[in-house]
Structure formats: C-alpha cells, structure tokens
Amino acid sequence: MESNKKYWKGLEEYNNTPDFVKNNKNEFAEPLPIEDVLNEAGLSTVTPRRDFLKALGFGLGAVTLAACQSTPLKKSIPYLVKPEEVTPGIPNYYTSSFNGQSILVKTREGRPIKIEPNPNAGQFNCGTDARAQASVLDLYDVSKLKAPATVKGGNVEETSWAKIDAFVKEGLVKAQTSGKKIRIVASTVNSPSTNAVIAAFVAKYPAAKLVQYDAVSYTGIIQANQNSFGKAVLPKYNFDKADLIVSFGADFLGTWISGEEFTAQYTANRNYKSLENKKMSRHIQFESGMSLTGTNADTRVPIKLSEEGPALLALYNAITGAALPGAALGNNATADKVIKLAAKELVQLKGKALVVSGSNDVSTQILVNAINAAIGSYGTTIDLDNPCYLYAGNDAEFNGLVAEMGRGEVGAVLFLNSNPAYDYVNAKGFAEALAKVPTKVSFSDRADETATLCDVIAINHNYLESWGDANAYEGYYSIVQPTINPVFNSRQAEESLLTWADAPVKDYYQFVRSNWETKMLPAVGLKWEQVLDKGVVTVAAKPAGTYAFSLSLAAVATSITNSSKALAKEIELQVYETVPMRDGKNANNAFLQELPEPVSKVTWDNFVALAPKFAEKLKVKEFDVVEVKSTNGYSVTLPVLIQPGQAQGTASISLGYGRTKAGKAGNDVGKNAFPFATFVNGTMQYATSVTITPTGGYYELAQTQTHHSFEGRAVIKEASFKEYLKNPAAGNHKGDHKDYDLWDQYEKPGNNWVMAIDLNACTGCGSCVVACNVENNIPVVGRDEVRRRREMHWIRIDRYYSFETPEGDVTREKEIAKLDDLDHVSVVHQPMLCQHCDHAPCETVCPVLATVHSSDGLNHMAYNRCVGTRYCANNCPYKVRRFNWFNYWNDSRFDNYLNNEFTQLVLNPDVTTRSRGVMEKCSMCIQRIQGGKLQAKLEKRALKDGDIKMACQEACSANAIIFGDSNDPNSEVSKALRSERIYYVLEEINVKPGIGYMTKIRNTDTTVQA
C-alpha cells in the first residue's frame, strides 16, 4: 500500500502561497540582467560586431562571455631551488589537528587547500564537521592583522615585536612587584605543550593564573559530576553502546560537545549495515526548538523550556518509584505519556541506555546523573574514567575574574582564543572592568571586540601555521604541525609567553618536541618522526568504572522546580548554537555564513523562531520584524521565522551572530544573542523569559528550503523498524508504470561510477556541502543572491517535513485547518546532487554538447563549450544545475566573500573556476577519479575499492555516502545498491539515475505498553 504521508519543504509549499506558486512557475527567479551585460560589454553608440554578437548571444541565452574573456597575465617566479618534497601538480598531505580532532591537510605547491579526516585516528576517525572543512579559508582571511599592533583610543597601529615584548614585560613585572594578579583568559586548553608553557610562565610570574572560559559552557555537567561522584570531568559518552537514547534538549548530532564523533557513534546503530543485522537503536527527543538532533529522532516531543526540569523529575520518579515533588507536566499530555513509556524501556534496557540533557544547570545535571545511575549507564554508555577534555571552562571563575578586574586587583590580563567582549553575558560590565587593568594583551589574529579594548595585539598564528598538540580525550593525543610558513608577521602565542617568561627554550617547535620526547614518547615507544607521520598517539584506555549515586535529591528537586516556575512567567526564550556558526568565532568565514542552517535553511542571518499557532497568537507573520526584550533589559530586533515543531509559548534565537569586528564577511550579520543568557547559581543559563513586540518592520531572510521544488512529487520513502523487520523492502513501494526507452543501451566495460546514500545515516549536518565547496571552487554569492535563489552549492540537503494524513480523500483546506499537527512534524534529510543519469534529460537539449555522458557512467560538463542557454537546467527533473549569473571570483560586488587575490589562494588548481554565463553542477569529483586512476597506473595495479573517495563522502561523519564502481560486484557501493531498501528518486520518469537512496527507517514502535 502506498504511504499516506505528505511531504513538504516549507510552510509556503505546504500552504501553496501565491509567492511560492509564482516562484516555482519560472525556472529562474529573475530574467537575465541584460542591461548589466550590455554595460559590461561596453556597448555604446559604436558597437563592434563581435561585442554585439556577444551581448546578443547572452540575451538569447547563448552566453559567450566564457570564451571571449581573457585571463590577465600575472608575473610568476619559478623556484630557484625546488623544495625536495614539492612536485608541481602532486599534492602533499600533513597530519595536524583541528579542535582536538586529528586531520590531514592537503597542500598544493605549498598552499593548504583542503582538510580531510586522518585515517590513523582510530575510533576518532569520524569525518569532519563543517567548521573543519571551512577552516582552511581562515588562513587566507584578508581581515586579519598583518603585524603585531598597539591600540590607542580604538585606533590600531602596526608595530614591531621588539616593542610589543618590551611593553608586555614591563607590564608583567609591574603587576608582579605591585602585588597585583596576572590572568591568562583562554578558551579550554587541552594541549599538553601549551599547559607546559603556561606552567613555565607561572613559574616566572607566580601571580599568574589560567582562567578557562568557554563562550558556550559545560560547567553544569562538570560540576554535577564533581558533586555526584567526586570527578570534575566531562564524560565520554558512548552513543554506539546505547539501544535507547533519551535526550532533553541536547543537540548531540549538531553542536553539543562533539557532534561529529557522536554522529559516527549514533549512526553505527542505525545505518544499512546495522539494519541488515536486524538491529537499530531507538531515540526519543524532548526539546523546545527544532534541533538537528530532534529532526533525526524516532520520537520527538515538543516541551516548553520550563517543562524540561519537571519532565526529568517525572522520568526519575517513574524509573525509581520515588516521589520527588515538582514532576507535574501541566497540560502536556503527550510528554507525560512518552515519559512513562520511556521510563519502562529504560528500565528494561538497563546497562544499554543513555539519558542526556543539554542544560547547563548543575541541579538538572545531578538529576540526570541519578537517572543514569539507576539505569546502569556508568561503565557502559557513560565513561567517567576516560573523560573528554574539549570543554573545561569554569563560569564562576570567570565571573570572579570580572569582579577582580572591577576592583582593580588585576595588573595584567592576556586573552588567548577568547573574546568575552562579544560573547560574555554582560559585555558592558566586562569592558568597564577591563579598562581598570593596566596591561591588557590579546593574542587574536585580528582587531576583534576584545582585542580593540586591549593595549597590544600580539597576533597569533593560524593553526595551519602552528606547532602544537591536543588531548581531546583521556589517552588520545594528536599533533599540530605547520603546513605553510606564517603568511603574515605573526608569532605563536606560546612562543610569546616563553619569550616574556625568559624561558631557556623560546622556539616553540623545540619546546613541543622536547615535551613529547621527555614525557610521552618513551611511554608509547615511538620516535618524533613517527608521531608526525601518524598524527596521533593512543594510550590504552582505562577500565570504565561503574558509579553509584547516593546524594539526596530533595534540594535538587526544589532548585529545579523554582527555576521552572521563574522561567514560565513570560515567553520562554532559548538561545542556542547552530551547526554553521556555533559560538561566532568563525563568523568571518563566508563558507560557513552561506551554509544553510540544517533545520531552517536560513543563511547569513539569525532570527526568532516561533510555532505557527503561537505566531498567530502574537499577531505576527513570517519575516515580520519584532523586538525581543528580556527581563534583564537587553533587547534586539529580529525577523520572525515560522518553525514547525517549535514548542508553543517558546521562542529560539541562535548565538554566534551580531559580530561587529569580525571582518568583511562577518560584520553586522544578524544580532548578538549572548546577552540573553543569564548567570544563575554559578553557571551560565541559556533560557530566559522575554516579551515579543511587533515593530511593523519586514525583513526577508535568505532561505534555500524551497528553491528547488519537485512540484509535490514524492521523493522520500520511509517505513517503521517494525515494518522493516517483517519486510526489508517496506516503504519502498514500486510503481506499476511501464518503462519506455528513447535511448540505446550501451555497455560500460571499464568502470561505472555510482553512489548510494543511506537516508537512515544522513543527519543533515551539511559538512558535505562545505567539503564540496572547498574541493570544487564553488563561489559564495551572499545574502542578496541567495534571496534571488542563486546559491551555487553543487550538493544540497533537502529537508522535508511530514505528518500522517487521515485515510481517504482529504482536502488541502482540511489539512491546513489541522495546523496543530505542525507541533509534531517529523523530518527527513535528503542529500541531492547531480544524479548522473544514464538517460540524462539535460544531455538531449544542449545545443552545443556541453553536457555529455562518459563511458564510465558520469554526466560531464565542458565549461568552455557551454553558452548558457540554461536548457539543461530547465530539463533537469532534480534541479541540481547552477547558473553563473556573475563572475563571482572576479567581481567587486562579491569582495566580502572570496573575491580577492589573497583569499583565492584557497582555490583547488585541479578544478577550473567558472565564468559568467556558464552552467555547472556536481562533477562527481572527476579530478579525484582521474587522480586515483593515475596513482594506480603508476603503481602498476588495478584500482581497488576505496582508492577514490568523493569530497562529500570523506567529510561525512555518518558514512551516509558510498561511492564506487558498480561493475565491481564486491565493492561497497555494489553491496549497498543490492539492498532491498534502495530506490531511485523519480525513477518513474526512467532517466536511470546513478545515485540510489535507501529508505528512511524510524524505530517508532515501543517495546512496552503504557
């Protein structure tokens, strides 16, 4: 029987609004800008015949700009002495680390151009997130300072390192001798060598102390573990060992602690290999705002922020039989029912379950500890003996420092990888306190919000220019090594500290090497060169112990109840991190700004997310500008986004926006939501009460969610796990249509490159999108162009909402009347890229054979042949082709993003940049295919499965994308494509796509009765 589910990308498609109908009637949102083209061509009173034909051709859709434009000659200087390790045209790979994760850095002729996961990373070889993929662009950021600088009256002036050193040393000595404190304010330091440098600095200046401060805090979990078990640590969570996961607002597949690692663990129990073994974990999510993790849950229950504490109390009572007060969930009957079911399942799966909470409240996390102890999670799904060291910030310590500065007790303060003038809850109070410190130093690479309040800026290296190490987890160490000489006159912060401490070894490379050779290498029996080659060192894990919970929860229950009551007075606001922007440190990265937020599909802005019914109650519509004002007096004006799944009575605003001194791309993008956070009971809280008032303004957000519509055709297939166990082909309904071929069939005797995508593994994170951008030189077009539906991404992640419609004929009007259903929508993410069809509709309509089929099954684009008719885009049923409306790489209107000679050093020389008027789309990383073939030929062997990996495939933490040769029956992709879950999007039109999708399976069937 066919599914009775209805899928829709956004409310405009669901409601079939006039704007949606209008935009989807035309293939392109706007006509060609003929006047701009004529002006560019220089047409005036006298028009040369060649220019006339060029302009005329563009106007008719036959663009010849790509062929007519000449490339300016640039002077080049060959190597006088070629470095031994550099061979032109051949990439070099270096091991390094990004945020504690071991990576490979691909360089070409000395330029880092791409980040890949390190295959030596063992259990932490779990792809890369979007930030890691985009980080290579930060190396070439023109907004960075070119030399150390002094700051006077807000004016930043370059200076010499000698003057910086003299000033800082004098300030440190004065602070030390006057009995004042010296403080190093840093985001979490998990580098053994950096900690050793700080220890040497403190030895020289005993008044010094490290204060760790994270923009988004996990102090609540750390302090709760100290109170519960005497271990002040952030645990190692093992989602792969959990058959049932119950999460309360923890976005563990997106931004919570270590999203890419948790994604790899989570999907290991849900991907096609796990399903073939008849195994699938179950995931229940309680949350107020629709998170990336919530979209992937089997069961998602919207709850108000004030209901999270009572829900946890109810869960604890149901599991243990206790009677803690404050467990009433009010009118949320759905949550109450699911809590009772979840409690029975958790008890049933003792030792194989996990409960997590995204709250930073100590009392809430103590209650979570009690629940996990009751269900036997410690020693299996939670490991306190091999903890995570990614976050160690202490909210109370930093607040204490601000008070100390305000009292004039601090003589010198140094800021390392921290920017509290932007991301501290009380930035004004911080700035006033900082002004009372005589010596203020920032190690920032730019004149950011905090750096401009300091006296000097001792600019730090980019991590790709640095030596160092990282210890992300107990027993897991990774190396950081430079992949390029410093681009500017920067100096590593650790080297500056060693210089100011008059250390005997000031060269940080020598310091790191000596530290490893003295403390770590003897224990593992490795040499320094082996560490650099491998990139990681792993020490045997400690046995994970079990822990009993023995604290009284009376005070905890009272604290949670009081907090919930205080929050429920007004509209409940949650501030949260998004996958692209996180805490805003990388706000000047254009690749991240243009990455659509996975749920809302908004780029280049933040917004106020409201539920449809609640927005109606507040008398606001989508894109209406409203003022959001908190009880502490802070307010911002932001546009409204109507978000299905948002809990009634709540609102959500993302952090990381509103930077004022990030750089060209990041300045004045969105509004700063950090001041909405509150400091309560020693920790930062990310929920507060607000009022929302319409301003009468209107602001259109740049969204991509409905830009490439399938005109209502069903492209998603799904089934429940119970149905799948009965029939592995469940949900994969085959139509009764008859195929008619208009093309001859040809054999592919060599390779036939195809792809399989597991919808059960894809979480929708978007790391593949950024990886594709970097690998294939895809331009960033900016907010205004995205509004015009002109984003250039070759791969997109389509997000579909759905809910069950009643049996029988249901009119659209009746469906719309049931808008309450939008509180309980389910979501499916589907990567969509060129399908490389064997019967490709684009190929038959191209008048110049710019798009043709290869003998190994790929749909090729010859850019220098394309004249821009756009017929291929019109004829593509998947809407995956992109048209270059401008020369994005060489147009001053896009200089905020990637249009400058320095930033263009990030370009991959194996992939040409496309010109105006040229159509482009996924090439299946043809350069990688050719490189793999050549490597095998040089080694005089046949290609092996796995020799060639796509950029999107390598970046994917979930292993959702499988690429290979279908002519090899033993290849992973061939095995995947033989799955009964495989279907092809729009296969009824018989274009024979080369990408198969696996049916989405949800484990929605509870094993117990309420």
URFEN-V309226 format. One line per field, one symbol per residue. phi: phi as a letter, one per 30 degrees, with the letter a starting at -180 (. if undefined). A space follows every 10 residues. Layout:
# URFEN-V309226
phi=???
This chain:
# URFEN-V309226
phi=.ddcdccada dddddhdedd dddddcdcdb dddddddddd didbdcceed dddddddddd jcdceddddc cddcdbcddd bdeedcceic dcbbdabbhi cdbccdbbhi cdbacbdddd didcdbibcd dddddddddc dddddcaebc bbhiccbdbc dddddddddd ddddddddic dcbccbdecc cedddddddd ddddbeddad ccbceccbee ddddddddbi bdbcdcccdd ccdbccccic ddcccdibed ddddddddcb ddddddciba dbbcbcaccd cedddcddbc cdbdedcdde dddddddddc idbddicdci cddddddded ddddddddce ibbacbbddc dddddddded ddddciddjb dbbdcbdccd bbdbdddddd dedddddidc cabbcchbbd dccddbdddd ddddddcdbb bccddbdddd edccdbbcec ddddccclab bdbeibbbcc bdcadedcdc bdeddddddd chddccdded ddddddddcc dedciccedd ddddjbbcce dddddcbccb ddcddddddd dddddddddb dccccbdcdd chcjdcdccd dddcddeecd icbiacacdb deddddddib cdiddbccbc ddjdbbcbdd cdcejdddib bbbddjcidc bckedcdhci bdcedddbcb hibdccbacb cbbdcidbbd ddccdcdbdc hiddbcbbad ddddddbece icdcdcdcdb cccdcbdcdc cbdbbbbcdd cdcidjdddd ededdchddc cjedddedic ecedbbcdcc caadcddidb dedddddcdd dddbdcbbcb dbbedhddcd ddddcddbhd cbccdciccc bcddcdcidi ddddcddchc cbcddbdedb bddcddcbca dddddddddd bddccdicdb aechhedddd dddddddddh bddcejdcbd dddddddchd cbblcddcdc dddddddddd ddbcdhdddi dhdcbccced cccccdcbcd
